[in-house]
Amino acid sequence: MTRWAIADAGALVAFLDQRESQHAWTVSTGRGLGLPWLTCEAAFAEAWYLLRRVPGGQQQLLTLAQKDLVTLAFSLADNLSAVAGLVAKYGDVPISLADACLVRMAELYDDHAVFTLDADFGVYRKHGDQPIPLVTPGGWPAAATEPR
C-alpha cells in the first residue's frame, strides 16, 4: 500500500541538501512515498529560505514543484479560522505558521502522514485529540508525547 505524505520544510531541505545530517534517510524514505508530496506555501517558503545557501537548492525546490513531485495543496485563506485555532492551542510550544498549516492539512488529507524531522509533530494532534501519522527518522511515534 502506498504511503502518501505531507512534506514539512525540514524534510524538503534534507531531501535536497546533501550536507544535512538526515539527507540519506530523507532520500531513501522519500523515494518510498507516494507522489506528489503535498505541502503548504508557508512550509515551501520556509524551505526556500533555508536553501538560500545551498548551491542550486532553491532552483531544485522549484523544480520539484514544476514536475509535480511536490504540490502546494493548501489555502490559508480558506482555512484561516482552523489555523488560528491551532496557533492559539499550541502557542506555548510555540507552533510556526507552517506547522499549523501542516497540522490542518493532516486533518484535511486524512490518508496522509506528515513527512518531518520536527519532533513537535509528536505533540500536535489533528481533530483536537488524534495523533498525526508521521514519517520520521528513528521511528519515534506520534503517541510518544502527551496529547495537548
C-alpha positions in Angstrom: 0.0 0.0 0.0 1.3 3.4 -0.9 2.0 5.8 1.9 1.0 9.4 1.0 2.8 12.3 2.6 2.5 15.9 3.6 6.1 17.3 3.5 7.4 19.6 6.2 10.1 22.2 5.3 12.8 20.2 7.1 12.1 17.1 5.0 12.2 19.1 1.8 15.5 20.8 2.8 17.1 17.5 3.9 16.0 15.8 0.7 17.8 18.5 -1.4 20.8 19.4 0.8 23.5 16.6 0.9 25.1 18.3 3.9 22.0 17.7 6.1 22.5 15.0 8.7 19.3 13.3 7.7 19.8 13.6 3.9 20.4 9.9 3.2 17.4 8.9 5.4 15.2 11.5 3.8 16.1 10.5 0.2 15.7 6.8 1.0 12.4 7.2 2.8 11.1 9.9 0.4 11.6 7.6 -2.6 9.2 5.1 -1.0 6.4 7.6 -0.5 3.6 8.2 -3.0 3.9 11.2 -5.3 3.2 14.0 -5.2 4.1 15.0 -1.7 1.7 17.7 -0.5 2.8 20.8 1.3 1.7 24.4 2.1 3.1 27.7 0.9 4.4 28.5 4.4 6.5 25.3 4.5 7.6 25.8 0.9 8.7 29.4 1.7 10.5 28.2 4.9 12.3 25.6 2.8 13.1 28.2 0.2 14.7 30.4 2.9 16.7 27.5 4.4 18.0 26.5 1.0 19.4 30.0 0.3 23.0 28.9 0.9 22.7 25.6 -0.9 24.1 25.9 -4.4 21.1 25.3 -6.7 18.9 24.3 -3.8 16.2 26.9 -4.4 16.0 26.0 -8.1 15.8 22.3 -7.2 12.9 23.1 -4.8 11.1 24.9 -7.7 11.8 22.0 -10.0 10.1 19.6 -7.5 7.0 21.7 -7.7 7.2 22.2 -11.5 7.5 18.5 -12.1 4.5 17.9 -9.8 6.6 15.9 -7.3 5.6 18.4 -4.6 2.2 20.0 -4.8 1.2 23.2 -3.0 -2.2 21.9 -1.8 -3.4 24.3 0.9 -5.2 27.6 1.0 -4.6 29.6 4.2 -7.4 31.9 3.2 -9.9 29.0 3.2 -8.5 27.6 6.5 -7.7 30.7 8.5 -10.0 30.1 11.4 -8.8 26.5 11.9 -5.1 27.6 11.6 -5.7 30.4 14.1 -7.2 27.9 16.5 -4.2 25.7 16.2 -1.8 28.6 16.8 -3.8 29.5 19.9 -3.8 25.9 21.2 -0.1 25.3 20.6 1.1 28.8 21.3 3.4 27.7 24.1 5.2 25.1 22.0 5.4 27.5 20.0 3.9 26.4 16.7 5.1 28.0 13.5 2.6 29.1 10.8 4.0 26.3 8.6 3.4 23.7 11.2 -0.1 24.9 11.9 -0.9 24.7 8.2 0.6 21.2 8.0 -1.5 20.1 11.0 -4.6 21.4 9.3 -3.6 19.6 6.1 -3.3 16.4 8.2 -6.9 17.0 9.1 -8.0 17.6 5.5 -5.9 14.7 4.0 -6.7 12.0 6.5 -4.9 9.3 4.5 -1.6 11.2 4.5 1.3 11.1 7.0 3.4 14.1 7.8 7.0 13.6 6.5 9.1 15.6 9.0 12.3 15.9 11.0 10.5 18.1 13.6 9.8 16.4 17.0 7.0 18.9 17.7 4.7 16.9 15.4 4.7 14.3 18.2 2.9 16.8 20.4 0.4 18.2 17.8 -3.0 16.5 17.3 -5.4 16.6 14.4 -9.1 17.0 15.1 -8.3 18.0 18.6 -7.1 14.7 20.0 -5.9 12.3 17.3 -2.2 11.6 16.8 -0.9 12.6 13.4 0.6 9.8 11.4 4.2 10.6 10.9 7.1 9.5 8.7 10.2 10.4 10.8 13.8 9.3 11.3 14.4 6.9 14.1 10.7 5.9 14.1 9.7 8.0 17.1 5.9 7.6 17.3 3.3 10.4 17.4 1.9 9.0 20.6 5.3 9.2 22.4 4.4 12.5 24.0 1.4 13.7 25.9 -1.6 14.9 23.8 -2.4 18.6 24.0 
